Amino acid sequence: MSAEYPPVSFHFKVEFNGISTQEKDVHFQSVMGLSVDIETVEFAEGGENRFKHKLPTRSKFPNLILKRGMVTDSYLIKWCQNAIESFQFEPIDLTVILLNEKHEPLVTWNVVHAYPVKWNVAELNAEKSEVMIETIELAYNYFTLV
């Protein structure tokens, strides 16, 4: 009898279309922001005082937040620097892929029209022995589940 278990969330990679094929630019500590909210508008019906109708209007996607150990010679960071320092934004599509134990894709999210809006490095502190973490925050239009 084979039982289906929920997949683990720690085995994944992020691929950036048109930026980098470097192995160091696909591994991240965490990915947050793959969620969607449906905005609604309330409509009061005449004569109905118990409730207001809620009608869907559009989807709303939060920023995508990627965290990883700092990488020094990264095409991804050069792309971010170009946006931050030169204010030249080149939106790209990216793919977040959840992998199984054989490194095969289980679930794929295609993120459309992403561009950097924030880059952050962790605190420099001589009293702690920690890995330097960099955080990249991307705005995007929407994602699709493949």
N, CA and C of each residue as an Amber inpcrd file, in Angstrom:
protein
   438
   0.8460000  -1.1800000   0.0000000   0.0000000   0.0000000   0.0000000
   0.8920000   1.2450000   0.0000000   0.7250000   2.0970000  -0.9740000
   1.5210000   3.3280000  -1.0280000   0.6970000   4.4910000  -0.4940000
   1.2940000   5.1740000   0.4360000   0.6060000   6.3170000   1.0410000
   1.1690000   7.6090000   0.4780000   0.3010000   8.5410000   0.1880000
   0.7200000   9.8640000  -0.2900000   0.9090000  10.7720000   0.9170000
   2.1040000  11.2970000   1.0810000   2.3950000  12.2100000   2.1690000
   2.5070000  13.6260000   1.6230000   2.2100000  14.6250000   2.4360000
   2.4380000  16.0010000   1.9730000   3.9250000  16.2120000   1.7000000
   4.2610000  16.9530000   0.6680000   5.6860000  17.1700000   0.3570000
   6.3500000  18.0570000   1.4070000   7.6660000  17.9340000   1.4960000
   8.4310000  18.7840000   2.4000000   8.6350000  20.1410000   1.7300000
   8.7810000  21.1810000   2.5330000   8.8830000  22.5350000   1.9800000
  10.3150000  23.0450000   1.8950000  11.2930000  22.2130000   2.2540000
  12.6700000  22.7040000   2.2760000  13.4800000  22.3550000   1.0220000
  12.9130000  21.5890000   0.1000000  13.6440000  21.1770000  -1.1010000
  13.0420000  21.8870000  -2.3120000  13.6380000  23.0180000  -2.6850000
  13.1100000  23.8360000  -3.7760000  14.2390000  24.6000000  -4.4330000
  13.9410000  25.2040000  -5.5710000  14.8790000  26.1000000  -6.2370000
  14.1000000  27.1950000  -6.9390000  14.8000000  28.2900000  -7.2450000
  14.1960000  29.4350000  -7.9190000  15.0130000  29.7060000  -9.1770000
  14.3680000  29.6900000 -10.3220000  15.0430000  29.9430000 -11.5920000
  14.5900000  31.2860000 -12.1480000  15.5640000  32.1070000 -12.5560000
  15.2990000  33.4360000 -13.0930000  15.5030000  33.4020000 -14.6030000
  14.4370000  33.5970000 -15.3610000  14.5080000  33.5410000 -16.8170000
  15.2840000  34.7320000 -17.3670000  16.3550000  34.4430000 -18.0940000
  17.1060000  35.4900000 -18.7560000  18.1430000  36.1850000 -17.9000000
  18.3090000  35.8050000 -16.6350000  19.3110000  36.4650000 -15.7880000
  20.5140000  35.5760000 -15.5750000  20.2880000  34.4150000 -14.9850000
  21.4150000  33.6090000 -14.5690000  21.1010000  32.1300000 -14.6550000
  22.0980000  31.3790000 -15.0760000  22.0080000  29.9310000 -15.0070000
  23.0140000  29.4020000 -13.9890000  23.6350000  30.3180000 -13.2360000
  24.5860000  29.9020000 -12.2120000  23.8800000  29.0760000 -11.1380000
  24.5160000  28.0180000 -10.7160000  23.9460000  27.1580000  -9.6790000
  23.7380000  27.9310000  -8.3800000  24.6100000  28.8860000  -8.0850000
  24.4860000  29.6360000  -6.8290000  23.3260000  30.6230000  -6.8420000
  22.7420000  30.8970000  -7.9860000  21.6200000  31.8330000  -8.0680000
  20.2560000  31.1450000  -8.0510000  20.1980000  29.8480000  -7.7600000
  18.9100000  29.1610000  -7.7030000  18.5680000  28.6710000  -6.2990000
  19.5390000  28.6890000  -5.3920000  19.3230000  28.1630000  -4.0410000
  19.0510000  29.2840000  -3.0520000  17.9780000  29.1250000  -2.2900000
  17.5800000  30.1270000  -1.3110000  17.2230000  29.4530000   0.0040000
  17.3480000  30.2110000   1.0780000  16.9630000  29.7350000   2.4020000
  15.4450000  29.7110000   2.5310000  14.8010000  30.7540000   2.0120000
  13.3420000  30.8010000   2.0930000  12.7660000  31.6510000   0.9670000
  11.5260000  31.3420000   0.6240000  10.7330000  32.1050000  -0.3470000
   9.3960000  32.3890000   0.3190000   9.0350000  33.6680000   0.4170000
   7.7470000  34.0590000   0.9920000   7.0100000  34.9690000   0.0140000
   5.6990000  34.9460000   0.0460000   4.9090000  35.8380000  -0.7870000
   4.1600000  35.1610000  -1.9110000   4.1630000  33.8380000  -1.9370000
   3.3610000  33.1340000  -2.9410000   1.9470000  32.9760000  -2.3940000
   1.2470000  34.0780000  -2.3810000  -0.1400000  34.0720000  -1.9070000
  -0.9410000  35.0770000  -2.7140000  -2.2450000  34.9500000  -2.6390000
  -3.1270000  35.8500000  -3.3770000  -4.3570000  36.1250000  -2.5300000
  -4.8030000  37.3590000  -2.5490000  -6.0460000  37.7680000  -1.8950000
  -6.9970000  38.2820000  -2.9650000  -8.2620000  38.0020000  -2.7950000
  -9.2780000  38.5460000  -3.6910000  -9.8950000  39.7560000  -3.0000000
  -9.7390000  40.9260000  -3.6160000 -10.3500000  42.1300000  -3.0670000
 -11.8460000  42.0970000  -3.3590000 -12.6180000  42.6670000  -2.4460000
 -14.0700000  42.6900000  -2.6270000 -14.5930000  44.1070000  -2.4180000
 -15.7630000  44.3440000  -2.9390000 -16.4680000  45.5980000  -2.7210000
 -17.8170000  45.2340000  -2.1050000 -18.2170000  46.0330000  -1.1090000
 -19.5040000  45.7650000  -0.4570000 -20.6160000  46.5270000  -1.1580000
 -21.7540000  45.8580000  -1.2710000 -22.9130000  46.4430000  -1.9380000
 -24.1240000  46.2590000  -1.0280000 -24.7280000  47.3810000  -0.6360000
 -25.9130000  47.3270000   0.2240000 -27.1560000  47.2580000  -0.6520000
 -27.9400000  46.2160000  -0.4420000 -29.1750000  46.0250000  -1.1900000
 -30.3050000  46.7390000  -0.4570000 -31.0920000  47.5070000  -1.1780000
 -32.2180000  48.2100000  -0.5660000 -33.2190000  47.2440000   0.0470000
 -33.5960000  47.4750000   1.3020000 -34.5550000  46.6240000   1.9840000
 -33.9250000  45.4530000   2.7270000 -32.6590000  45.1590000   2.4590000
 -31.9560000  44.0680000   3.1540000 -31.0270000  44.6890000   4.1890000
 -31.3860000  44.5630000   5.4720000 -30.6050000  45.1980000   6.5420000
 -29.7450000  44.2040000   7.3250000 -29.8280000  42.9210000   7.0340000
 -29.0660000  41.9300000   7.7840000 -27.6130000  41.8410000   7.3370000
 -27.3180000  42.1380000   6.0980000 -25.9500000  41.9950000   5.5850000
 -25.7820000  42.8490000   4.3340000 -24.5040000  43.0040000   3.9390000
 -24.1580000  43.6230000   2.6650000 -23.5630000  42.5470000   1.7760000
 -23.8730000  42.6200000   0.4990000 -23.2820000  41.6820000  -0.4540000
 -21.8060000  42.0300000  -0.6330000 -20.9660000  41.0310000  -0.7440000
 -19.5470000  41.2340000  -1.0590000 -19.2900000  40.6570000  -2.4370000
 -18.8230000  41.5110000  -3.3350000 -18.5860000  41.1010000  -4.7160000
 -17.0790000  41.1390000  -5.0080000 -16.5430000  40.1040000  -5.6500000
 -15.1100000  40.0870000  -5.9630000 -14.7700000  41.1290000  -7.0280000
 -13.6010000  41.7780000  -6.8640000 -13.1960000  42.7920000  -7.8420000
 -11.9010000  42.4200000  -8.5610000 -10.8180000  42.1470000  -7.8250000
  -9.5440000  41.7980000  -8.4640000  -8.6640000  41.0420000  -7.4890000
  -7.6150000  40.4500000  -8.0330000  -6.6400000  39.7210000  -7.2170000
  -5.5490000  40.6790000  -6.7600000  -4.9920000  40.3940000  -5.5870000
  -3.9160000  41.2170000  -5.0290000  -2.7890000  40.2810000  -4.5980000
  -1.5690000  40.5450000  -5.0880000  -0.4180000  39.7040000  -4.8040000
   0.6040000  40.4950000  -3.9850000   1.0930000  39.9360000  -2.8700000
   2.1230000  40.6300000  -2.0810000   3.4840000  40.5050000  -2.7610000
   4.4820000  41.2280000  -2.2560000   5.8390000  41.1080000  -2.7840000
   6.4050000  39.7300000  -2.4710000   7.2810000  39.2630000  -3.3440000
   7.9730000  37.9990000  -3.1620000   9.2740000  38.2880000  -2.4160000
   9.5270000  37.5800000  -1.3250000  10.7140000  37.8170000  -0.4990000
  11.5900000  36.5750000  -0.5400000  12.8180000  36.7530000  -1.0230000
  13.7790000  35.6570000  -1.1590000  14.9360000  35.8930000  -0.1970000
  15.3130000  34.8630000   0.5730000  16.4330000  34.9740000   1.5070000
  17.4360000  33.8760000   1.2140000  18.7230000  34.2350000   1.3260000
  19.7890000  33.2620000   1.1170000  21.0680000  33.7440000   1.7690000
  22.0260000  32.8380000   1.9010000  23.3580000  33.2380000   2.3190000
  23.9470000  34.1260000   1.2410000  24.6240000  35.1790000   1.6500000
  25.1450000  36.1590000   0.6860000  26.0660000  35.4980000  -0.3500000
  25.8150000  35.8550000  -1.6190000  26.6230000  35.3440000  -2.7270000
  27.4050000  36.4980000  -3.3080000  28.7000000  36.4140000  -3.3920000
  29.5350000  37.5190000  -3.9260000  29.5620000  37.5250000  -5.4300000
  29.6590000  37.3680000  -6.2960000  29.6880000  37.3580000  -7.7470000
  28.3830000  36.7440000  -8.2930000  27.2950000  37.4390000  -8.1240000
  25.9850000  36.9220000  -8.5130000  25.3570000  37.7910000  -9.6000000
  24.9300000  37.1490000 -10.6780000  24.2250000  37.8850000 -11.7370000
  22.8900000  38.4340000 -11.2370000  22.2750000  37.7230000 -10.3190000
  21.0140000  38.1840000  -9.7430000  21.2070000  39.5030000  -9.0000000
  22.2610000  39.6040000  -8.2120000  22.5360000  40.8390000  -7.4700000
  22.9260000  41.9620000  -8.4250000  23.6330000  41.6420000  -9.5020000
  23.9660000  42.6690000 -10.5060000  22.6900000  43.2180000 -11.1380000
  21.7040000  42.3540000 -11.3820000  20.4040000  42.7840000 -11.9090000
  19.7120000  43.7070000 -10.9080000  19.7580000  43.3510000  -9.6300000
  19.1730000  44.1910000  -8.5780000  19.9060000  45.5280000  -8.4730000
  21.2380000  45.4960000  -8.5210000  22.0230000  46.7310000  -8.4470000
  21.6970000  47.6640000  -9.6040000  21.5030000  47.1300000 -10.7850000
  21.1620000  47.9430000 -11.9470000  19.8510000  48.6940000 -11.7130000
  18.8890000  48.0350000 -11.0650000  17.6090000  48.6820000 -10.7640000
  17.7730000  49.7110000  -9.6470000  18.5120000  49.3620000  -8.6060000
  18.6480000  50.2380000  -7.4380000  19.5470000  51.4360000  -7.7140000
  20.7130000  51.2000000  -8.3060000  21.6950000  52.2690000  -8.5060000
  21.4310000  53.1010000  -9.7520000  21.0200000  52.4750000 -10.8460000
  20.8160000  53.1920000 -12.1090000  19.3550000  53.4650000 -12.3990000
  18.4550000  52.9320000 -11.5710000  17.0100000  53.0600000 -11.7450000
  16.5750000  52.5680000 -13.1210000  17.2140000  51.4720000 -13.5670000
  16.8660000  50.8280000 -14.8300000  16.2380000  49.4770000 -14.4980000
  14.9400000  49.4020000 -14.6250000  14.2110000  48.2050000 -14.2610000
  13.9810000  47.3340000 -15.4910000  14.3710000  46.0820000 -15.3930000
  14.1660000  45.1050000 -16.4460000  13.3590000  43.9480000 -15.8590000
  12.0320000  44.0430000 -15.8670000  11.2140000  42.9780000 -15.2840000
  11.4600000  41.6340000 -15.9750000  11.4560000  40.5850000 -15.1740000
  11.6750000  39.2340000 -15.6820000  10.6120000  38.2900000 -15.1090000
  10.5180000  37.1370000 -15.6890000   9.6870000  36.0670000 -15.1410000
  10.6090000  35.1160000 -14.3910000  10.0980000  34.5350000 -13.3250000
  10.8720000  33.5570000 -12.5780000   9.9910000  32.3820000 -12.2110000
  10.6280000  31.2990000 -11.8270000   9.9150000  30.0770000 -11.5050000
  10.3840000  29.5560000 -10.1530000   9.4460000  29.2700000  -9.2730000
   9.7400000  28.6320000  -7.9950000   9.2950000  27.1810000  -8.1360000
  10.2230000  26.2630000  -7.9010000   9.9510000  24.8420000  -8.1350000
  10.1560000  24.0540000  -6.8410000   9.0980000  23.4000000  -6.3830000
   9.1810000  22.4860000  -5.2460000   9.6030000  21.1240000  -5.7840000
  10.6470000  20.5350000  -5.1760000  11.2240000  19.2970000  -5.6870000
  10.9360000  18.1100000  -4.7670000  10.9120000  16.9050000  -5.3520000
  10.7750000  15.7010000  -4.5360000  12.1560000  15.1690000  -4.1740000
  12.2090000  13.9960000  -3.5430000  13.4850000  13.4410000  -3.0930000
  14.4010000  13.0460000  -4.2480000  13.8510000  12.9080000  -5.4580000
  14.6510000  12.5840000  -6.6480000  15.0200000  13.8400000  -7.4310000
  14.7850000  15.0070000  -6.8430000  15.0540000  16.3140000  -7.4580000
  14.1740000  16.5730000  -8.6740000  13.0050000  15.9640000  -8.7130000
  12.0450000  16.1730000  -9.7920000  10.9930000  17.1800000  -9.3400000
  10.4850000  18.0180000 -10.2500000   9.4780000  19.0130000  -9.8750000
   8.1690000  18.3820000  -9.4050000   7.6650000  18.8610000  -8.2800000
   6.3520000  18.4620000  -7.7790000   5.3180000  19.5380000  -8.0780000
   5.6760000  20.7750000  -7.7470000   4.7950000  21.9270000  -7.9660000
   5.6540000  23.0610000  -8.5100000   5.1160000  23.7930000  -9.4680000
   5.8380000  24.9160000 -10.0650000   4.9510000  26.1540000 -10.0600000
   5.5150000  27.2590000  -9.5880000   4.8370000  28.5520000  -9.6160000
   5.5890000  29.4380000 -10.6070000   4.8880000  29.9460000 -11.6280000
   5.4730000  30.8970000 -12.5760000   5.1010000  32.3050000 -12.1260000
   6.1100000  33.0790000 -11.7640000   5.9180000  34.4520000 -11.2940000
   6.1930000  35.3880000 -12.4690000   5.2270000  36.2510000 -12.7630000
   5.2690000  37.0580000 -13.9810000   5.6180000  38.5170000 -13.6840000
   6.5680000  39.0460000 -14.4700000   6.9100000  40.4710000 -14.4870000
   7.4440000  40.9440000 -13.1230000   8.4790000  40.2760000 -12.6300000
   9.0630000  40.6190000 -11.3310000  10.2170000  41.6020000 -11.4960000
  10.3510000  42.4940000 -10.5290000  11.4690000  43.4380000 -10.5070000
  11.8050000  43.7630000  -9.0550000  13.0660000  44.0940000  -8.7750000
  13.4830000  44.3180000  -7.3860000  12.9600000  45.6420000  -6.8270000
  12.5070000  45.5930000  -5.5740000  12.0740000  46.8090000  -4.8810000
  12.8380000  47.0060000  -3.5720000  13.5820000  45.9670000  -3.1410000
  14.3470000  46.0940000  -1.8960000  15.4410000  45.0330000  -1.8700000
  16.6170000  45.4300000  -1.3740000  17.7190000  44.5000000  -1.1510000
  18.2800000  44.8130000   0.2130000  18.4760000  43.7980000   1.0060000
  18.8960000  43.9940000   2.3900000  19.9260000  42.9380000   2.7630000
  20.9390000  43.3550000   3.5410000  21.8840000  42.3930000   4.1130000
  21.7230000  42.4010000   5.6170000  22.0200000  41.2550000   6.2270000
  21.8650000  41.1180000   7.6730000  22.8510000  42.0120000   8.4130000
  22.6050000  42.1440000   9.6880000  23.4490000  42.9530000  10.5640000
  24.8710000  42.3930000  10.6110000  25.8390000  43.2950000  10.5430000
  27.2340000  42.9210000  10.7630000  27.4870000  43.0310000  12.2590000
  27.8360000  41.9020000  12.8960000  27.9940000  41.8970000  14.3450000
  29.1500000  40.9710000  14.7090000  30.2230000  41.5480000  15.2730000
  31.4100000  40.7780000  15.6290000  31.1760000  39.8540000  16.8180000
  30.0670000  40.0290000  17.5300000  29.7870000  39.1860000  18.6910000
  29.0130000  37.9190000  18.3530000  28.6080000  37.7740000  17.1040000
  27.8350000  36.6020000  16.6900000  28.5700000  35.8570000  15.5790000
  28.4100000  34.5760000  15.5480000  28.9910000  33.7460000  14.5040000
  27.8550000  33.2230000  13.6370000  27.4100000  34.0590000  12.6910000
  26.2740000  33.7180000  11.8440000  26.6200000  33.9000000  10.3800000
  25.9080000  33.1930000   9.5380000  26.0460000  33.3520000   8.0980000
  25.4260000  34.6840000   7.6930000  26.0820000  35.3970000   6.7910000
  25.5620000  36.6660000   6.2740000  24.3830000  36.3670000   5.3510000
  23.2080000  36.8540000   5.6960000  21.9910000  36.6100000   4.9270000
  21.6320000  37.8560000   4.1300000  21.3230000  37.6660000   2.8570000
  20.8240000  38.7630000   2.0440000  19.3700000  38.4730000   1.6940000
  18.5820000  39.5440000   1.6470000  17.1540000  39.4420000   1.3510000
  16.8650000  40.2700000   0.1060000  16.1720000  39.6580000  -0.8350000
  15.7790000  40.3310000  -2.0700000  14.2560000  40.3490000  -2.1000000
  13.6850000  41.5390000  -2.2500000  12.2330000  41.6660000  -2.3130000
  11.8460000  42.0960000  -3.7200000  10.9140000  41.3550000  -4.3110000
  10.4890000  41.5940000  -5.6860000   8.9920000  41.8890000  -5.7530000
   8.6430000  42.9320000  -6.4800000   7.2320000  43.1740000  -6.8190000
   6.9560000  42.3780000  -8.0890000   5.7340000  41.9150000  -8.2550000
   5.3770000  41.1750000  -9.4630000   3.8860000  41.3470000  -9.7420000
   3.4840000  41.0400000 -10.9700000   2.0920000  41.2050000 -11.3540000
   1.2060000  40.0900000 -10.8150000   1.5740000  38.8450000 -11.0640000
   0.7820000  37.7000000 -10.6210000   1.6170000  36.4490000 -10.7670000
   1.1160000  35.3400000 -10.2400000   1.7490000  34.0400000 -10.4730000
   0.6860000  33.0470000 -10.9080000   1.1580000  32.0080000 -11.6200000
   0.2740000  30.9150000 -11.9990000   0.8580000  29.6230000 -11.4540000
  -0.0130000  28.7170000 -11.0810000   0.3880000  27.4060000 -10.5700000
   0.3500000  26.4330000 -11.7360000   1.4730000  25.7690000 -11.9780000
   1.5710000  24.8340000 -13.1170000   1.3080000  23.4370000 -12.6050000
